[in-house]
Amino acid sequence: MFGSSLLLISLAQAPAAPPSVTLDFVLTSSRGEAPADLTPAEVTVKIGGKVRPLLSLEAVDTQADGRDILLVVEEATLYGIEKVAIDAINKAVDSLQPRDRITYASTRGGKAAVEPGADVTKKKAAAMVVGPGELFSCLSDLLLNIETFARRLPRGRTSFLAVIGRGHPEGAAARAEDEGGCTPRRDAFRQTAKIISAAQINLHLFTVDHTARSEGFDTVASNTGGQSSLLTWSSSDAIVRALMATRRVYRATLAADPAAHASPQRVEVKVKRSDVKVRTSPTLELHPSPLPTKK
């Protein structure tokens, strides 16, 4: 009884942990594996133009914990080039670390069918239903799918969302009166960008084509903080390369700032290492909050 009383007093006097936010970033190096021994003294984080001291810096062990990888496959758009996509997906599955978790999601038939598992992913890819004829991606629907899956994935750079499709030859509307339908409105891009930035996941769009990336996928990537690549008959390993580049993940913890601007602010991360590139979310909100919901 006496010991229990002391424990209760000790717990009551323990100071509450200060509110904090985390920022994930990925390191890559042209020499191969990026450094795994980064220290807080080597990292500078600016939020809204102001240097923010780190409370902690953690190297995330993606081999031990695994990554969550979701392939959103626009099957209907892959008529005549589906074998390129199948080959790329098979290579991606074969490149996974033992604890990685992969899920195949087809956008055919309206609501996406989600199937988890490496073996399932290969089987679903081999059985994909394409066409009829040469169809292009509906960019407005694509943004909605990206938002849906970004909310489902665990927050952080250990999550990887890949879109695989033919893409679209055109990007955003040049004039406000041309927006609508499959051409996203400007505020739609901003909404998706906010969700991706808050989720801090890796977003990558892969155009399956003979020679060139689609302007539509490039536009979505550049407006949402994602990346875009090309899958062709002669080079179908872009998904593998993108997955390799997300293996070295760091998680910085910073103090929350209730006095900061309420909207997400621009992020800058610099590392004192040569030949190292940093990829992180373009913005961060210094008020801890759940992912924004669709209005």
N, C-alpha and C positions, 0 to 999 in steps of 0.2 A: 504493500500500500504506500509505504514511504517512498520507495523507488518510483512508483507510478506518478506520485505528486511532483517529484523532481522533474520527471520527463515532461509533464504537462507544463510546468513553469518554463522549462527550457524551450519547448516548442512555441509557447506564447511570446517569448522574448526574441525569437529568431527573426531577423529582418527580412522583409519581403524582397524578392528579387526584383530589380528595376525592370520596367518594360523594355523590350528589345525587339529588333527586327533582324532578319537574316538576308544576306545577299549571296547567291551562288554565282561562281564564275568558273569558266572552263579555260584551261591552259593548253596551248598547242605549241609545238616546236618543229621547225623544219629539219632538225637533226634527229627527230624521232620522238621518243618518250619525253614528255615535259617533266620538269623537276617535281619531285614529291616531297621536298624538304623546305618548302617556302615558309618563311617566318613572318609574323605581323610587321616587323620592322622593314620588310621589303615591299610591303603593300600599302599603297595610298588610295583611299576611297574618297571621292568627292560626290556629295549629293547636293544638287542645286547650286553648284559652284563653291560649296563650303566643305573643307576637309573634315571628315568625321572619324574620330579615333575608333579603333577596333577594340571591342571587348574580348574577342577571341577569334582565332582562325583555325579551322579544322580541315584537314585533308580527308575527303570522303573516300573511303575504300570501296570502290565500285565492284571490285572482284569479290569481296566478302559479302557485301550487301546486295549486289546485283542492281541492274537498271530496269526501268519499266519502259518498254518500247512498243509503240502502237503504230501500225501501218494502216493508213486510211487509203484504200485502193479504189479509185474511180473506174471500176471494171468496164462500164458501158463505153468509156472513151478510148479504150485500148484496142479497138478493132484493127486487126492487121499487124499490131505491134505487141500483142500480149506476151509473146515468147521472150521479148526483151525484159518485160516486167517480171515474168516468172523466174528468169535466170537471175535477175538482180535480187529478188526476194530470197531465192535459195542460197545465194552467196551470203546474203546478210544473216540468215539463220545459221549457216555454217561458221560464221565469224564470231558468234556470240560467246560471251564468257559463261562459265557453268551456271552461275546464279542469275543471269539475266532472264527477264520475263518478257515474252513477246506476244502480241495480240494482233490478229488480222481482223480488219473491219472493212466490209464492202459497203459502198454507198448505193449499190443497185437496189431498186425497189423502195425508194423513199427512206424509211428508217433504217439506219445502218445495222447490219448484223455483226455482232462482235464475237469472235472466237479466239480464246486464249490457247497458248501452247505452241512450241516450236514445230512439232509434228503436224499439228492442225494447220499451222500457217502454210507449210509446204503443200499440204493436201488442198487447202482452200485456194491457194494460188494456182495450182495445176488445174483446178476445176472451175476457174473463173469464167463468167459468162460475159462476152463482149458484144459491142454493137447494139442495134443494127447500124451498119455503116459507120462512117467517120464522124464521130461526135466530139464536141469540145466541152471543156469543163464550164459549168455555170458558176461564175465567181461568187455571186451572192450566196448560193447554196454552200459553196466551199467555205466561206467565212463562218456561216452558221455551224457547219460540221467542226471546224477548227475550234470554235468557242466551246461546243459541247464536249469534245474530247479533252480539251485543255482543263476543263473543270473536273473531269473524271480521273485524270492522272495525278499521282502524288506531286506535291509542289517541289520544285527544285530542278537543278540541272542533271539529276540522275534520271529524269524522264525525257523521252525522245518521241516526238510526234512527227511522223513522216507522211506526206501526201504524195501519192503516186498516180499520175494520170497523164493524158495527152496535153492538158493545159488549154490555154486559149490564146489565139494570135494577137489579141488586143488587150490593153490594160484598162485603167480606170477611164471613165468618161472625161473628155476634155471640157465639156460644158455641163452646167448643172441640169439643163433641160434634157440631156442625153442619159441621165442617171435613171436607174430603175431596171426591173426585170433581172437579167443575169449580170448586168453591169452595176457593181456596188455603188451605193451613194458614199459620199466622202465621209460622213459621220459613221458609216458602217466600218470602214477601215480603222477609224479612231477607236471605236468600241472594241474591235477584235484586238488591236494593239494593246489596249489597256488590260484586257484579260490575259493575254500572253505574257505581258510584262509582269503582272501581279503573280502569275503562276510560275514564272522564271523557268519554264521548260525550254528544251531545245526544239525549235520548229524548223523543219526542212521540207521544201517542196521539190519533187523530182519530176521533171518533164521527160516523158518517154517519147522520143522522136528520132528521126534519122540524122539530123544535123544541128539543130539549134534549140535552145531553151525557149519556152513560150513567154511572150511579153506579159501575159496574164499572171502566170506563176511568179515571174520576177517582180511584178507590181505588188502582188500580195506579200511576198517576202520582204520587200524593201519598206512596205508600209506597216508591217507588224513586228519588226525586229527579228524576222526569220532569215533563212538562207535558201538558195535555190541551186539546183544542179541538173545535169543532163544525163539521161540513160539512153544509150544507143546500142545497135547491134555489135559494134566493135568495142564498146566500153560500157559495161553494165555493172561496174563495181563502185559506183558513186555512193550507194547506201553504205557499203562496207567502210569506205573512207570516212564518211560522216560519223559513223558509229565509233570508229577508232579515235576520232578527234574529240569524242566526249568522254573518254575514259578518265582523264585527270580533272577531277572536280574539287574545288575548294569552297568552303562555306564560311563567310565572314559574318560575325555577329556585331551589330552596332546598337547603341542606345537609341531607343525611340525618342522622338522630339515632338511633344504636343504643341510646341510653339512654332513648329515649322509650317510651311504652306500646306494647306489641306489636300491639294491635288498632287499626283505623282510628280517627282522632280527628276531632272536629268542626272544620270549616273556616269561617273568616270572612274575607272579602275586602272591604276598603273602598277607595274611590277618591276622591281630592280633586278632583272635578269636579262642577259643578252639573248637575242634570237628567240624570244618568247612572245606569243600573242595571247591576248585576253579576250574572251567573249562573255558578255554578261547581259543582263536586262538593260534596255535603254533608259528605263525610269524606275524609281522606287518611291513608295509612299512611306513616310516615316511615322505614320500612325498605324499600328498593327490592326489589320482588318481582314475579313474573309474576301474571297474573290468576288469581283463585282458581278452583279446579276444583270441579265438582259432586261432592258426596259420594255 
